[in-house]
Structures are given as structure tokens and as C-alpha cells.
Amino acid sequence: MKQASALYRLLGDEARLRLLRVLRKERLNVTELTGILGLAQSGVSRHLGLLKDARLVVEERDAGYTFYRAPTAKADAPNASVWAALEEQFEASGGEASVRADDARLQEVLRLRKENFESHDGADTRDARQLVPGRSWAAWSRALGMLLPRLRVADLGCGEGYLAIEAARWAAQVIAVDRSDTVLARAKALAARRRVDNVVWKRGELEKLPIKDGTVDVALLSQALHHAVSPARAVAEAARITVPGGRVLILDLREHREEWVRAKLGDRTLGFNDGELKHMLAEAGLSDVRVGVGARKSGDPFTVLIASASKPAAVALPTSAASAPRAARAQKE
């Protein structure tokens, strides 16, 4: 009876039940669980220790990482009847907002894991083929950056500066704008640690950028537009600061129904459909508008859209037309 009482007290905690639910779906490490559950790493580690002692989770080491999973074989699952009851409850709770949020963050973790090619089992032959030493999306992006001219770039809604600092590798100068002094302070500290000195950090709103007209070659809005009070105004501002012939590039979410992101992440808009992005870019006076999918994973409620457009180049008047006003003035004189 004491053992049963201790087990049920252990399960009388929502965070532990959420943890068990995601581990029933996927093998994960502490860092991944921290991101999914939104809990402190110390708290996740403590919960895992208790659940491991109760033999409700299994710890495994693989390629230098420590992973946790739910028991599968009978030897792993001395509490099979408890798991049967838990699975019934997990199935019934699938429609709850907090559960959907956990599932969405789990899919994002799995997408990042796959893109980084760091944690494939090797059991799936498709994944095994991806394990090429040295393959890296970061390296690919930096290599492509080396093909670009020394552009002037604006990173609008820069957050903690990761994209701005990456762009600084190939850009002549980056102007990074964010509304939060706290976030900008962290971005500046990161730039200092990485010895990046060609980024200008500015505090400002997306709808009223502290940048002069026509001063950057590329204006980037990466996962920032859904935080804007007025997305259309933010796109118009991006167009304003871009030189004739320059480009506006947007990475953002396709429209979705995950309401939890409003309170958890401060999102004001639940993504955009392709037509909305095209319309906003066209209304800002931009041309050559293109919208496509940047990243998508089956089962993930979030799809990343990439949209780009060009600011029309200034049209030079023909020599005869340009000289006509001067000729008219000369006749009057």
C-alpha cells in the first residue's frame, strides 16, 4: 500500500503527466523536454529522476547524449496497468489547449533535430543516409552568403541577434532593430563575444523604423511580422527603407490555429496565408512578389512561408526628355 500511495502521489503532478505523455511519443533529452514543456531545466531533471526511480521512464545514452523514453518491453514496464490507465487519459486529453501546445512544440523539436542531422537512430535507412560527416545547414547558409555582394542589411525584429550576427558574416553592415531594450542588450553581448563589429543595434517599432528612407539593400523580417501591431504597416516600412532595386524578404508562419502562442510567445497574428503576404508586399509598392514554403513537417501545425519582393528601380528619363525643361527655360530667357 505504501508503494501504491507513493506512485499515485508521484503521478498527481501535471508537469510529470505532461512529461510522460510526450515521452510516450518520442525519445527526448533534457534540453528538448525543457523546450517542449516550458519548464526550467532543473525542474525537468528532478521530475525525470523521480520517474526513473519509479521505473516509469527509461534512461539511455546514445552518441554522447542522454535520452529518456517511456517503457516499451515488459522488462521495462513493471507498471503496465498504470500505463494502460495513463494512455487512456492521454488519449482523452488530446483536444486540450495545453496538450496541443506540447504536441506542437514536440513537432518543432523533431523538425530541428532532423534539420541538424544530429540525432538519427540509424534504424531508419532514410535517416541513416543523412548521416554525412560535416553536413550542416549552418555551413550551407554561410557558404551561400559568401556568394553575395557586400550588401547593407536590416534585420527587423531581430530578437537576440542570431540572424543579424549570421548576416554580418557576409554583409557590409547590418542594422538590427527590436522594441525591447532587454533583448537588444543580450544581442549586443552575444555580438561582443563573437567579435562582430559591423552590426548597428537600434531600438524601435516595426511600424516606425528608426532608419532613413532608401538606406538598405535587403530588409529582413524573420518570424517578426506576426508580432507586429500592424503587419501591413511593418511591410510598408520595410519597403520604405529599401533602396530602389533592393529586396524585402519575409520568413513567417502560415496561418494556424494554435491560440496558445498568444500568451506564451506574444504572437499578435496566428500566421498569414499566401495571398495575404502577396497583397501586403504589392500594396507596399513592391514588385516581383514570390511566396513559397520554406519548411514543413507532417504533423507539425507550423509551416514556414518565405516571401520576397523587389523595390522598383528608379526610372531614368531619356536625354531628350530630361533636357526639354532646360530648353524651354532657355527660350523664355
C-alpha positions as CSV (number, residue, x, y, z in Angstrom):
1,M,0.0,0.0,0.0
2,K,2.9,2.4,0.7
3,Q,4.3,1.7,-2.7
4,A,1.0,2.4,-4.4
5,S,0.5,5.5,-2.3
6,A,3.9,6.8,-3.3
7,L,3.3,6.0,-7.0
8,Y,-0.1,7.8,-7.1
9,R,1.4,10.9,-5.3
10,L,4.1,10.9,-8.0
11,L,1.5,10.9,-10.7
12,G,-0.5,13.6,-9.0
13,D,1.5,16.3,-10.7
14,E,0.5,17.9,-14.0
15,A,4.1,18.5,-15.2
16,R,5.1,14.9,-14.7
17,L,2.0,13.7,-16.6
18,R,2.8,16.0,-19.5
19,L,6.4,14.7,-19.4
20,L,5.2,11.1,-19.5
21,R,2.8,11.9,-22.4
22,V,5.5,13.4,-24.7
23,L,7.9,10.6,-23.8
24,R,5.3,8.1,-24.8
25,K,5.5,9.7,-28.3
26,E,9.3,10.2,-28.7
27,R,12.6,9.6,-27.1
28,L,14.0,13.0,-25.9
29,N,16.8,14.6,-24.0
30,V,16.5,17.1,-21.1
31,T,17.1,20.2,-23.3
32,E,14.4,19.1,-25.7
33,L,12.0,18.4,-22.9
34,T,12.7,21.8,-21.4
35,G,11.7,23.5,-24.7
36,I,8.6,21.4,-25.1
37,L,7.2,21.8,-21.5
38,G,8.4,25.3,-20.9
39,L,9.9,24.3,-17.5
40,A,13.3,25.1,-16.0
41,Q,15.9,22.5,-16.8
42,S,16.5,21.8,-13.2
43,G,12.8,21.0,-12.7
44,V,12.7,18.7,-15.7
45,S,15.8,16.8,-14.4
46,R,14.2,16.5,-11.0
47,H,11.0,15.1,-12.4
48,L,12.9,12.7,-14.6
49,G,14.9,11.4,-11.7
50,L,11.8,10.6,-9.7
51,L,10.0,9.0,-12.7
52,K,13.2,6.9,-13.4
53,D,13.3,5.7,-9.8
54,A,9.7,4.6,-10.1
55,R,10.6,2.8,-13.4
56,L,8.1,4.9,-15.3
57,V,10.8,6.2,-17.7
58,V,14.0,4.6,-19.1
59,E,17.3,6.4,-19.5
60,E,19.5,5.7,-22.5
61,R,22.9,7.0,-23.7
62,D,23.5,7.4,-27.4
63,A,26.4,9.2,-29.2
64,G,27.3,11.2,-26.1
65,Y,23.7,12.3,-25.4
66,T,21.4,11.1,-22.6
67,F,17.8,10.4,-23.8
68,Y,14.7,9.4,-21.9
69,R,11.7,7.3,-23.2
70,A,8.7,5.6,-21.9
71,P,9.0,1.8,-21.2
72,T,8.1,-0.5,-24.1
73,A,9.1,-4.1,-23.4
74,K,7.6,-5.9,-20.4
75,A,11.0,-5.9,-18.8
76,D,11.0,-2.1,-18.9
77,A,7.4,-1.7,-17.7
78,P,6.7,-3.2,-14.3
79,N,3.7,-0.7,-14.0
80,A,1.9,-1.9,-17.2
81,S,-1.5,-1.5,-15.7
82,V,-0.7,2.1,-14.7
83,W,0.5,2.9,-18.2
84,A,-2.8,1.5,-19.6
85,A,-4.7,3.9,-17.4
86,L,-2.4,6.8,-18.3
87,E,-2.7,6.1,-22.1
88,E,-6.5,6.2,-21.8
89,Q,-6.3,9.6,-20.1
90,F,-3.7,10.9,-22.6
91,E,-5.9,9.9,-25.5
92,A,-8.9,11.6,-23.9
93,S,-7.0,14.9,-23.3
94,G,-5.8,15.2,-26.9
95,G,-8.0,18.2,-27.6
96,E,-7.0,20.4,-24.7
97,A,-5.1,23.6,-25.5
98,S,-2.1,22.8,-23.3
99,V,-1.8,19.3,-24.8
100,R,-1.9,20.6,-28.3
101,A,0.7,23.2,-27.4
102,D,3.0,20.4,-26.1
103,D,2.5,18.4,-29.3
104,A,3.2,21.5,-31.5
105,R,6.5,22.1,-29.6
106,L,7.4,18.4,-29.9
107,Q,7.0,18.6,-33.7
108,E,9.2,21.7,-33.7
109,V,11.9,19.9,-31.7
110,L,11.7,17.0,-34.1
111,R,12.0,19.3,-37.2
112,L,15.0,21.0,-35.8
113,R,16.6,17.6,-34.9
114,K,16.1,16.4,-38.4
115,E,17.4,19.6,-40.0
116,N,20.5,19.5,-37.8
117,F,21.2,15.8,-38.6
118,E,22.4,15.3,-35.1
119,S,20.3,12.6,-33.5
120,H,19.1,10.0,-36.1
121,D,18.7,6.5,-34.8
122,G,20.2,4.8,-37.8
123,A,17.4,2.2,-37.7
124,D,15.6,4.0,-40.5
125,T,17.6,3.7,-43.7
126,R,16.4,7.1,-44.9
127,D,17.7,8.8,-41.8
128,A,21.0,6.8,-42.0
129,R,21.7,8.2,-45.4
130,Q,21.5,11.7,-43.9
131,L,24.4,11.0,-41.6
132,V,27.1,12.6,-43.7
133,P,30.0,13.9,-41.6
134,G,30.2,17.7,-41.8
135,R,26.8,18.2,-43.3
136,S,25.2,21.3,-41.8
137,W,22.5,23.8,-42.7
138,A,24.5,26.5,-40.9
139,A,27.5,25.8,-43.1
140,W,25.4,25.8,-46.2
141,S,23.9,29.2,-45.4
142,R,27.3,30.6,-44.7
143,A,28.6,29.2,-47.9
144,L,25.8,30.8,-49.9
145,G,26.4,34.1,-48.0
146,M,29.9,34.1,-49.4
147,L,28.5,34.3,-52.9
148,L,26.6,37.5,-52.1
149,P,27.9,41.0,-52.6
150,R,28.7,43.2,-49.6
151,L,25.1,44.3,-49.0
152,R,23.6,46.6,-46.4
153,V,21.0,44.6,-44.5
154,A,18.3,45.5,-42.0
155,D,17.2,42.7,-39.6
156,L,13.8,43.9,-38.4
157,G,12.5,42.4,-35.1
158,C,16.0,41.0,-34.6
159,G,15.3,39.4,-31.2
160,E,18.5,38.2,-29.6
161,G,20.5,38.8,-32.7
162,Y,21.3,35.4,-34.1
163,L,20.3,36.1,-37.7
164,A,21.8,39.6,-37.6
165,I,25.1,38.1,-36.5
166,E,25.0,35.5,-39.1
167,A,24.2,38.1,-41.8
168,A,27.1,40.2,-40.6
169,R,29.5,37.4,-41.9
170,W,28.8,38.5,-45.5
171,A,27.1,41.9,-45.2
172,A,28.9,45.2,-45.3
173,Q,26.7,46.4,-42.5
174,V,23.6,45.1,-40.6
175,I,21.1,47.4,-38.9
176,A,19.3,45.3,-36.3
177,V,16.0,46.7,-34.8
178,D,14.0,45.4,-31.9
179,R,11.5,47.0,-29.5
180,S,13.0,45.5,-26.3
181,D,15.9,47.1,-24.6
182,T,16.5,43.8,-22.6
183,V,16.6,41.7,-25.8
184,L,18.9,44.2,-27.5
185,A,21.3,44.1,-24.5
186,R,21.6,40.3,-24.9
187,A,22.1,40.6,-28.6
188,K,24.9,43.2,-28.2
189,A,26.6,40.9,-25.6
190,L,26.4,38.0,-28.0
191,A,27.9,40.1,-30.8
192,A,30.7,41.2,-28.5
193,R,31.5,37.6,-27.5
194,R,31.7,36.7,-31.2
195,R,33.7,39.8,-32.0
196,V,31.1,41.1,-34.6
197,D,31.5,44.8,-35.1
198,N,29.5,45.6,-38.2
199,V,26.1,45.5,-36.6
200,V,24.3,48.7,-35.6
201,W,21.7,48.0,-32.9
202,K,18.6,50.2,-32.7
203,R,15.5,50.2,-30.5
204,G,12.3,50.8,-32.5
205,E,8.9,49.5,-33.6
206,L,8.4,47.6,-36.8
207,E,5.7,50.1,-37.8
208,K,8.0,53.1,-37.3
209,L,11.6,52.1,-38.0
210,P,14.4,54.3,-36.9
211,I,16.1,54.0,-40.3
212,K,16.2,56.6,-43.1
213,D,14.5,56.1,-46.5
214,G,16.3,54.0,-49.1
215,T,19.4,53.1,-47.0
216,V,19.5,49.2,-47.1
217,D,19.8,46.7,-49.9
218,V,17.8,44.0,-48.1
219,A,15.2,44.3,-45.4
220,L,14.6,41.0,-43.5
221,L,11.5,40.2,-41.4
222,S,12.3,36.8,-39.9
223,Q,9.5,35.4,-37.7
224,A,8.8,39.0,-36.7
225,L,5.7,40.0,-38.7
226,H,3.3,38.0,-36.6
227,H,4.4,40.2,-33.6
228,A,3.6,43.4,-35.3
229,V,0.6,45.5,-34.3
230,S,0.0,46.3,-38.0
231,P,1.7,43.8,-40.3
232,A,0.8,45.8,-43.4
233,R,2.4,48.9,-41.9
234,A,5.5,46.9,-41.0
235,V,5.9,45.7,-44.6
236,A,5.4,49.2,-45.9
237,E,8.2,50.4,-43.5
238,A,10.5,47.6,-44.8
239,A,9.8,48.8,-48.3
240,R,10.5,52.5,-47.4
241,I,14.0,51.8,-46.0
242,T,15.0,49.7,-49.0
243,V,16.9,51.2,-51.9
244,P,15.4,51.1,-55.4
245,G,16.3,47.7,-56.8
246,G,16.6,46.3,-53.3
247,R,14.6,43.5,-51.8
248,V,12.3,42.7,-48.9
249,L,12.5,39.2,-47.5
250,I,9.9,37.7,-45.1
251,L,10.1,34.4,-43.2
252,D,6.9,33.8,-41.2
253,L,4.3,31.3,-40.3
254,R,1.4,30.2,-42.5
255,E,-1.9,30.7,-40.8
256,H,-2.6,28.2,-38.0
257,R,-5.0,27.7,-35.0
258,E,-2.5,27.4,-32.1
259,E,-4.0,30.1,-29.8
260,W,-1.6,29.3,-27.0
261,V,1.2,31.2,-28.8
262,R,-0.5,34.5,-28.0
263,A,0.0,34.2,-24.2
264,K,3.2,32.1,-24.4
265,L,5.1,33.8,-27.2
266,G,3.4,37.2,-27.5
267,D,2.1,36.5,-31.1
268,R,-0.5,39.0,-32.3
269,T,-1.4,37.2,-35.5
270,L,-1.8,33.5,-36.0
271,G,0.2,33.4,-39.2
272,F,-0.7,34.5,-42.7
273,N,-2.0,32.9,-45.8
274,D,0.0,33.1,-49.0
275,G,-2.5,35.7,-50.5
276,E,-2.1,38.0,-47.5
277,L,1.6,38.2,-47.8
278,K,1.4,38.8,-51.6
279,H,-1.2,41.5,-51.0
280,M,0.9,43.3,-48.3
281,L,4.0,43.3,-50.5
282,A,2.2,44.6,-53.5
283,E,0.4,47.3,-51.5
284,A,3.8,48.4,-50.3
285,G,4.7,49.2,-53.9
286,L,6.9,46.2,-54.4
287,S,7.1,44.0,-57.5
288,D,8.3,40.5,-58.5
289,V,6.4,39.2,-55.5
290,R,7.0,35.5,-54.7
291,V,5.7,33.3,-51.8
292,G,6.6,29.7,-51.2
293,V,7.0,27.1,-48.4
294,G,10.3,27.3,-46.5
295,A,9.8,24.5,-44.0
296,R,7.1,22.0,-43.4
297,K,6.8,18.7,-41.5
298,S,4.0,16.2,-41.4
299,G,2.1,16.5,-38.1
300,D,3.6,19.9,-37.3
301,P,0.9,22.7,-37.1
302,F,3.5,25.3,-38.1
303,T,4.6,25.8,-41.7
304,V,7.2,28.4,-42.5
305,L,6.5,30.7,-45.5
306,I,9.1,32.6,-47.4
307,A,8.1,35.7,-49.3
308,S,10.2,38.1,-51.3
309,A,9.7,41.2,-53.4
310,S,11.7,43.9,-55.1
311,K,11.5,47.6,-54.9
312,P,11.2,49.0,-58.4
313,A,14.4,50.7,-59.6
314,A,14.3,54.5,-60.3
315,V,13.4,55.1,-64.0
316,A,15.9,57.4,-65.7
317,L,14.4,59.9,-68.2
318,P,15.6,59.8,-71.8
319,T,18.2,62.5,-72.5
320,S,15.8,64.4,-74.8
321,A,13.1,64.4,-72.2
322,A,15.4,65.4,-69.4
323,S,16.8,68.4,-71.4
324,A,13.3,69.6,-72.5
325,P,12.7,71.7,-69.4
326,R,16.1,73.3,-69.7
327,A,15.5,74.1,-73.4
328,A,12.1,75.7,-72.6
329,R,13.7,77.9,-69.9
330,A,16.4,79.0,-72.3
331,Q,13.8,80.1,-74.9
332,K,12.0,82.2,-72.3
333,E,15.2,83.8,-71.3
